[in-house]
């Protein structure tokens, strides 16, 4: 099935799919559009990676490595990439962590005016570069309604202002749902994750505000 974006009735699509993750994934892949999954390899990310790659093994997986991940996270990236044979592309900031810190110092505090520029440099610019270079038409993301107040207001399927179809199959899943899926499929998890652009668990990092 091939469908032009302008033909999509998003309200009807969301109503029909009714937040059923498996149906959402199957519907999005059936559009026959170029798709990517973005991941930060935080806890439970294995769920969306497994769910989608079981249906489309060669789908492009995109990671914006901000350079501040924990040792556990880097090891987890290697482990889950090998386990699921991920077609992974990593996007890095234009400056290394060492270069940035030599010039600008440590990660700015959340209330520091410099924090916005930090987030733009290590996360938003690499993401924009990924979109420009890969030119996807469908974007799978593991965001969940419980993450932030902004995400609680989102739909599982939406269309960004640039026409990119954003798909969040796990939007309504609870931590219990994710844990049970991982147990069922014997998936490893990342137990030591930190995102310096968020700083706090329920703070929005900006990626889903700009898109």
C-alpha positions in Angstrom: 0.0 0.0 0.0 1.3 3.4 -0.9 -0.3 6.6 0.4 0.6 10.2 -0.1 0.8 12.3 3.1 -1.9 14.7 2.0 -4.3 11.7 1.8 -3.9 10.8 5.4 -6.8 11.6 7.7 -4.7 11.6 10.9 -7.7 11.7 13.3 -9.2 8.7 11.6 -5.9 6.8 11.5 -5.5 7.3 15.3 -9.1 6.3 15.9 -8.7 3.2 13.8 -5.4 2.1 15.3 -6.6 2.8 18.9 -3.1 3.0 20.3 -2.5 -0.7 19.4 1.3 -0.7 19.1 1.5 -3.8 16.8 -1.2 -2.4 14.5 0.5 1.0 14.5 3.8 -0.4 13.4 2.2 -2.6 10.7 0.2 0.4 9.4 3.2 2.7 9.3 5.4 0.2 7.5 2.6 -0.6 5.0 2.8 3.0 3.8 5.9 1.9 1.9 7.7 5.1 2.7 11.3 5.5 3.7 11.3 5.0 7.5 13.8 5.5 10.3 13.8 4.7 14.1 15.5 7.2 16.4 16.8 5.9 19.6 18.8 7.1 22.6 19.2 3.6 24.0 17.6 4.5 27.3 15.8 1.9 29.4 13.1 -0.1 27.5 14.3 1.1 24.1 14.8 -2.5 23.1 11.1 -2.8 22.8 10.6 -0.5 19.8 13.8 -1.7 18.2 12.7 -5.3 18.5 9.1 -4.7 17.5 10.0 -2.9 14.3 13.1 -4.8 13.2 11.1 -8.1 13.4 9.0 -6.7 10.6 11.7 -4.7 8.7 15.1 -5.9 9.7 17.0 -3.4 7.6 15.2 -0.3 8.8 17.6 2.6 9.5 18.2 3.1 13.2 19.5 6.5 14.1 21.3 7.4 17.3 22.3 11.0 18.2 25.3 10.2 20.5 25.7 13.4 22.6 29.1 12.2 23.9 28.0 12.2 27.5 26.5 8.7 27.7 27.5 6.4 30.5 29.9 3.5 30.1 27.0 1.1 30.6 25.0 2.8 27.8 27.9 2.5 25.3 28.3 -1.2 26.1 24.5 -1.6 25.8 24.6 0.0 22.4 27.0 -2.7 21.2 25.1 -5.5 22.9 21.6 -4.7 21.5 23.0 -3.7 18.1 24.6 -7.2 17.8 21.6 -9.0 19.3 19.1 -7.4 16.9 21.5 -6.9 14.0 20.6 -3.2 13.9 21.3 -1.1 10.8 22.6 1.6 13.0 23.9 5.1 12.0 25.4 7.3 14.7 25.3 11.1 14.5 27.7 13.0 16.6 27.9 16.7 17.5 30.3 18.7 15.3 32.6 19.2 18.3 33.8 16.4 20.5 33.0 16.4 24.2 36.6 17.2 24.9 36.7 20.1 22.5 33.4 21.5 23.8 34.4 21.3 27.4 37.8 22.8 26.7 36.1 25.9 25.3 32.8 26.1 27.2 33.3 24.0 30.3 31.1 21.4 31.9 27.5 20.8 31.0 25.6 24.0 32.0 22.9 23.7 34.7 19.3 23.6 33.6 18.7 27.1 34.7 21.8 28.4 32.9 20.9 30.3 29.7 23.7 28.4 28.0 21.8 25.1 28.5 19.6 25.7 25.4 22.7 26.2 23.2 24.2 23.0 24.7 21.1 21.0 23.8 21.0 22.4 20.3 24.6 21.5 19.8 24.7 17.9 21.1 21.2 16.8 20.2 19.1 19.0 17.9 21.7 19.8 15.3 22.8 16.2 14.8 19.1 15.2 14.5 18.5 17.9 11.9 21.5 16.7 10.0 20.2 13.2 10.1 16.9 14.2 8.7 18.6 16.2 6.0 20.9 13.4 5.0 18.6 10.4 5.3 15.4 12.2 4.1 12.9 9.9 5.9 9.2 10.1 5.3 8.3 8.1 8.4 9.9 8.6 11.8 9.4 6.0 14.5 10.0 7.2 18.1 9.7 5.4 21.4 8.3 8.5 23.2 5.6 7.7 25.8 2.8 9.8 27.3 4.2 9.4 30.8 7.5 11.0 29.8 6.5 14.6 29.9 3.4 16.8 29.9 4.1 17.7 26.3 4.1 14.1 25.2 0.9 13.3 27.2 -0.9 15.6 24.7 0.5 13.8 21.6 -1.2 11.3 19.3 0.4 8.0 18.3 0.5 9.2 14.7 1.0 12.8 13.6 2.4 14.8 10.8 5.0 17.4 11.4 5.0 20.8 9.7 7.7 19.6 7.3 5.4 16.6 6.3 7.3 14.0 8.2 5.0 11.3 9.6 5.8 10.8 13.2 4.8 7.4 14.7 4.9 6.6 18.4 3.7 3.0 18.8 4.4 2.8 22.5 2.8 6.1 23.4 0.2 4.6 25.8 2.4 1.8 27.1 3.3 1.7 30.8 6.6 0.6 32.3 4.9 -2.7 33.2 3.9 -3.2 29.5 7.4 -2.6 28.4 8.9 -4.8 31.1 6.6 -7.7 30.2 7.4 -7.4 26.5 11.2 -7.5 27.3 10.7 -10.5 29.5 8.7 -12.3 26.8 11.4 -11.7 24.1 14.4 -12.0 26.5 15.7 -8.6 25.7 18.5 -6.9 27.6 18.0 -3.5 29.1 20.2 -0.4 29.8 20.3 0.0 33.6 22.5 3.2 33.8 21.3 5.9 31.5 21.6 9.7 31.7 20.7 12.5 29.3 22.4 15.8 30.0 20.0 17.7 27.8 17.1 16.7 30.0 18.7 16.6 33.5 15.4 15.6 35.1 13.3 12.6 34.4 10.1 14.4 33.2 11.8 17.4 31.5 11.4 17.8 27.7 14.7 17.8 25.9 13.4 19.8 22.9 13.5 17.2 20.1 9.8 16.7 20.2 9.1 20.4 20.6 10.9 21.3 17.4 9.3 18.3 15.6 
